Amino acid sequence: MCVLDVNECEEAGICSQMCFNSKGSYKCSCHDGYKLSKNVHTCKALNWTSAFLVISNRRSILVANLNTTSLERVPVRVENVVATASDMATGTLYWSDMMLKKILKLRKGATEPDVVVSSGLDLVEGLGVDWVAQNIYWVDSRLKTIAVSTIEGRHQIVLLSDNISQPRGLVLDPREGARVLFWTDWGENPRIESVGLDGSMRRTIIDSKIYWPNGLTLDIPNRRVYFADSKLDYIDFCNYDGSGRQQVLSHNHLSGTDALLQKKNLVLEKTWKDKLQDDTALYFSFEYLLHPHSLTLFEDTLYWTDRQLNRVLSCHKYYGGKNQSVVSHLVSQPLGIHVHHPVLQPPSPNPCAGAPCSHLCLLSPAKTTGYACRCPFGTAHDKSHANSRCVPVDQPYLMVVRGSQLVDLSLTPGDKTRHGYFTPVIGIDNAHDFQYDKDQSHLYWVQLNDDDKENKIRKDKIQDDTAIYLRQE
C-alpha cells in the first residue's frame, strides 16, 4: 500500500520563515538575526525589545514601543508629514514634509534635522531607503513620478514617469537576488507594480480584485508583499512576483461584539467604550477594517493605521482574523507607520561599492554587474569614453507650466520616457508667461497673486539637479 507524503511547507503559516519538508514531517528554521522559539515554529528577532514603531500623524512624528505603552514625540517641527523611513543601521530617520515640499532626516543623537532634498518635490506620500547602495526613493503623487537620489540628496533623477497615475505606497528590497521596488497606484487602472531599483524589469504583479491600493510592507525573510485596499477594506499578501495571493483580514470578518457595535452605530463614537463598561473595550477583537492606510511588519505581527477608526492596530501576519487587537488609541489621526529594528534591513553585497559611476549608482536585478550608472538632471553619459562619466547635455526639449509645476517634456510626440533635463520647479501659482535664460540658468515668470493688483516678475535659478529659490520681485 502506497502512502503519499503531504508537503506541509506548501501552506503559508506553518513556519514563520523557512520550512523544510521531510517524509511524514517538516522542520522550521530562521534567517540570520532571528532565533527559533520553543514552539519550533515562530522566529523571534535577536534583541527584539529594541524594536519600536515610528508613527506620523501629519503634525508630529511619534515613536512607541510595540505595544505603545511608551509613546514619545520626536522633537522636530513638522508641517504635514505622512511618509517616513529609516536607515536602521545608523538610526537615521527620514520623512517628507508635504507642506515644506522637502525630504528631511534626523540623525541618531541629533537635535536638529537636516534637509536631504529641497527641490523637485510636490506631494511625496511614499518613501524608502536602499540601505545597501545608500540611495533614497520616493513617489510623488502630483508629479506622478518615482524618483531617486543618493541618501544625502545628491544627483536626483526621475526613475519612472510613464503610465503613473496616483502613486501612493512604496517599499523596496535591495538585497542580492531581489533589488526590487514595489508601489501602489490607485488611479484609473488600480494596481501594484514592481520594478528593479535601476528602473528595469517593470511589471504589474496585482491588478485584479483591487480598487484603492494604499499601504505596502514587505516580509523580507519570506519575500512577500503585504498590501491594503482602503475601498474594499482588506489586507492581502502575495509573493514578490504576484503569485500565492492570500487574504489576511477583511471588513467582512465580524465578531459578535463587533457586529453589535456596528448595528448600534457605536464604532466611531467617543463614548462607545463606556457602553462596554470598562476600558478593556479598547482591546477587544476588531475583525474588520474601515480605511487601512499604512502597513508595517515585524516578526509575525502586522501593524497598520486606520484613518476612519483613528487607531493603530495589529494582527498575526497569516491569521489576522483570529488574533487582532488595538495597539493604540492614544495617537490622534495616525497615518504613516513603520517598525525600526536592524533585522528589517539585513546586510547584503553592494556592487556599487566598487562601481565606476561618476554620479548615481543604482542596484540592478537585470545587469550581470548588479548595478547601473545613472546621470542626474541635465547630464548624460559621455559616449566618447568607455567610462561611466556624466557630462552636460545640449538637447532641445519643451518647458511647460502644468498647474503649479514647471516640467520638461520630450519634443518627440508621444514620447513619455525621455525626461530629466532639469529638476521640476514647484509652486509657480497663477503663472501667465515665462522665459528661461540658459546662460545664467535663470527662469523668469509673470505671476499674479490673488491679492495682487499688478503682475509681478519672479525669478528662480536652476542649477543641474538643484533648484534654488531666489523669488525676487
N, C-alpha and C positions, 0 to 999 in steps of 0.2 A: 504494500500500500504506500503510495507516494504522498507525502505531506508537503504542501507548498509553504515556503517561508514568507512571512509578511515583513515587508520593509517598513518598520516603524518610523524611520527617518524621513519618509515621504510626507508625513504630516507636520505642518508647521506648528511649533509649540511643544513638541516632545522634549526638545532641549532648548535652552536659552540661545546657544550658539551652535557649535559644531556637533554633529550627530554621526556616529559610525555604526552601520548596521552589521550584525553578525547572525549566524544561524540561530534562530529562536530567541534572539535578544538584540540589544543595541547598547551603545555607550556614549555618554555625553562628554564633551570636552570644551575648553575655553581658550580664547585667544590671549596673546600676551597682554598683561595688565589686568587680567581677571583671574579669579580662582573659583574652583567648583565648590558649591555649598554642600553641606552634609546630606542634602536630599538628592545629590548626584545628578540634578537636572538644571539647577539655576547657577548662573555665573554672576559673581559679585566683583565689583571693581576693587582693586587694591587701594587702600586709603580712601574708601568710598565716602567717609564722613567729611572729606574736604570739598565734596561737590556742593554747588549752590545754584540757585535759579537767578537769572537776570531777567527782570520784568520791566517793560516800558508801558507807560500809560499817557503818552503824549507830553505831559508837562513835567515828568520826572522819570528817572531810571532807578529801579529798586533792586536790591539783592536780598535773597532769603535762603535759609536752609531748605532742604527738600520738603519738609512738612510745614514750612513757613511759620514756625513758632518764633523764629527770629527774622525780623524784617527791618531793613535799613535803606535809607535813601542815599544814592551816590551823590556826593557833594559837588555837583556841577549844575550850572544853569542851562536849561534847555527850553526850547520854544514849542516844538512839535516833533516828538520822536516816536517812531514805530519800530523801525528795523534796527536790530542790534546784532553784534557778532563778537567773537573773542579770538585772540591768538593765545591759546591756553598754555603754551609752553612759557611765554613771557608774562602772562597775566594781564595783557593789554586788552582793554575794552574799546570796541568801535561802535559808532552809531551814526545814523544820518538824521539831520535836523531838517525837516521839510519846510520850515519857516525860514531858516537861515540859508537853506539850499547849500549845505556843506556836509561833508563827512568828517567826523572828528574822532579823536581817540584819547583815552586816559591810560597812561602807563601805570603799572603797579607801583604804589607808593607815592605817585604824583598827586599834587593838589589842584593843578590847573590842566585843562585839556589842551591838546594840540590840534590844529586844523590839518587834515590829511588831503582832502580835495575841496577846493573852494570855487571851482568854475565848472561849467558844463553840466550842472545838475539842476533838475527841476523838481520831480516828485519821486524820490527814491524810497521804495517800500520793501525792498529785499536786499540783503547784504550778506556776503560770505567771504571768509578768509581762506586762502590757499596757504596752509601752514607749511607746505613742503617747499614750494618755489617762492614763497613770500610775496604773493600778489593779493589784491583785493578786488572782488567782483561785486557788481550791483545791477539791479533792474530799475529803470526809470519809466514809470507808467505814463508820463506825459510826453517825454521824448520818444517813447516806445522803442527803447533800446536796452541791450545788455552791454555793459561797459566794464573795463578792467584797467587797473594801473598797478604800479608797484605798491607794496604795503606802506610805503612812505608817501604815496600820492603822485609819484612822478610818471611821466610817459603815458598819460591817459589815452586810451583808444576805445572806439566803439567796436565791440566784438560782433554783435548782430543787430540788425535793424530791419531786415526784410521779414514781412509776414509776422510782425509782432503787434498785437492789438492792445491788450490790457494785462501786461505782466504784473505779477504780484509777489509770489513766494520764490525764494532762491536758496538752494543748498548745493554743496559740492563735495566731491571725494577726490582729492589729489593723489591718492596712493597709487603705486605701481600696479598695473592691471585694471585700473579704473580711469583716473584722470578725466573725470566727467562732471558736468554741471547739470542740474535739473531746475526747471522753473515752471510755474503755473501761468496760464493765460486764460482769463475769463471773458474774453471778447466774443466776437460773433461765432467763432468756432472754438469753444472752450476745450482745453486740452492740457496735458502735461508733456513737456518735451525734455529731451536730453541733448547735450552737445559736448564735444571734447573741450577741454579748457583752452584750447587754441582756436576754437570755432569750427573744428572739423567734425564730421560724422554726426551731423544734426539729424534727429529723428523724433517722431511722436511716439510716446510709449503708452499714453492713455487718452482716448478720445470718445469713449462710449460710457453711458451712464454717468455723465459728468455735466454739470451746469455752471457752477460758480466755484471753481477750484481756488482755494485760498492758501492756507499754510502748508508747508512741507517740512519734513525732517527725515534724517537717514538713520537706519540701523546699520552702522558701519560694519560690525563683525559679520552680519548676515547679508550684506549688500542688498538691502531692501529700502524702498521709498515709501514713507507714510504720507498721506495727503488727506486734507479735509475739504469737504464741499459745503459751503455756507448757505446754499439754497436747498439742496437735497438733504442736508444735515446728516452727514455720515463721516466716519473716518475709516479709510481703507489702507491696505498696503499692497505692494507688488514688488517683484524683483526689479533690478536695475533696467532690464530690457522690457519691462511691462508685463511679463508673464507671471503666473502664480498669484493673481489678484484675489485678495480675501478681505472681508469686512471685519473690522474690529468693533465698531459701535455705530448705531444709528438712532435717530429720534423715535423709531418705531418700538424700541425696547423700553417698555414701561413697567416698572414695578407697581405693586398695588398702591403704595403710598404716593408715588409719583402721579399715577392716574387720578387719584383722589384730589391731589393739589391742583392738577391741571383742570379738572372739571369745575373746581370752585374758583378758578382764576386767581389762585394764590401764588403761583410760581414767581411772579415778579413783584409781589407786594412786600414792602419792608417789614410788615408785621406777620409774615407767614410763619416765621419760626415760633412766634408766640402761640399760634394755633396748635402747634405740636407740644406746647407747654414747657419746653426747655431748649437750651442752645444745642443739644445734640442733633437737632434738626438740620444743622449746617453740615452734618457729616453722614446723612443717610444716603442710600444708593440712588444716584442720578443716572438712570439707564436711558438717557436720551440726550440729544443735542438741540440747541436752538440756533446758534450762529457761531460755530467754531472759527477761530481766526488764525492763531499761530500754534505750531506744534513743536515739541522737543522730546527727546527720548534719552533715558539713562537706565542702564541695566535692563530690567524687564518692565519698567514703568514708563508709560506715555503721559506727558503733561500737555495741556493746551489751555488757551484762553477762550472764553465765550463772551462775545460782545453783548448779547442780549441777556444772558444770565448774570453778566457782570462778575464772573468768577474765574479763578484758576482751578482747573480740575485735573484729575489723574485717573488712570485705569491700567490694567495689565495690557501689555502690548499685543498679546494674542487673544485674550479672553476678556475683552473690555466690558461686555455686558454683565459679567459675573462678579466683577471686582472694581467698583468705581466709587470715588469719593471726592469731596470738595477739599482741595488743598488749602485754599484761602478765600475768605470773604472780606479780607481787610484791604485788598488792593482795589482802588476805585478805577473802573473802566480799563482793565488790563488789556493790552493789545499784543505787543511783541513778547516773546519768551524764548529763552534758551538755557540749557544747563551748561555750567562751566566746570570742566574737570579734564585734566590732561589725557585721560584714557580715550576721550572722544576724538582726539586728534593724534592717532598713532604715528610714530616715525616711519618714513619711507624713503628710498633712494631719491636723490634730487639731481636729475640730469642737467638742470640749469646751472648747477654749481660750477661746472666746467665748460659751459656753453660760450661760444664766441659772440653772443648777441651784444650789440653796442647799446641797446636801449632796453627793450622789454623781452623777457624770455617767458614763454607760456608752455606749460606741460602739455604734451600731445599724446593721445591714445593711438594716433594714426601713423606717426613717423617712427622709423626704426631708432632714431636717436633719442626719442622720448621727449623732445622739445621742439618748439618752433619760435624763431625770432620774429618779432613784430615791431613795426615802426610807429611812433606817435603821430599825432595830428600834424599835417603839413610836411611830412617826410616820407621817404620810401627807400627801399634797399638799393644800394649802388650796384647796378647791373654790370658796371665795367670792372668790378673786382669780385673775387671769389669769396670775400669775407662777408660778414653779416652787418656791415656798417649802414646806418641810416643817414641819408643826405636830404637836404631840402628839395622839394619838387616844384616844378613850374608847369602846372597843368590847368587849363581853363575849367571852371566849374560855376555853377549858379549859387548865388547867395539869396536866400528867400526869407522874408519875415512870415512866420506862421504863428498867429496868435501873439503871444508874448515872447516868442523864441525867434532867434536868427539862426538858421541852419544852412548847411550846404547840400546841394543836390547835383547829381551827375548830369552832364549835358546830353547823354545818350538816352533817348526816350525809353521809358520802361525799365531802365537800369536802377534798381534799388540797392544794389550791393556795393557800389562804389561811394564811399563817404570818408570822412575823416580828414578833410582838408584844413579844418580849423575846429577848435572847441566851440560847441554851441553857446551862444550868448543868450542868457535868460533874463527876463524882467524888462523886456522892451515893450512897455504898455503904450497903447494908442500911438504907435509909430506910423507916420504918414509917408515918409521917404527916408532913404539913407544912401550914403556913399562910403566907399572904402578906399583909404589912402594906403596902397600896398607898400610904398617906400617906407612909410613911418609905422605901418601896421596899426593905423588908427581907423576906427569906424565911427562915422558921424550919422546921427539920425535926428529927424524932427519929431518931437513928442509933444502932445497936448494933454496935460493932466486935467482931471475932472474939474478942479478948482482954478485952473489957469484961464486967463482971458487971452493970453497970447501963446503962440507956439514957442517952444524952447529947443535949442540945439544941444544935444547930448553927445558925449564922446566916450568911447571905450578904446582900450588898447588891447590888441590881440597879439600875443607872443607865443607862437608854436602851440604848446599844449597848456598854456595858462592864459586866462582872460583876466586882465587887471582893470578894475572898475575905477575910472577917474571921475566920471559923472560931473563934468564942468558945464555950467550953464553959459 
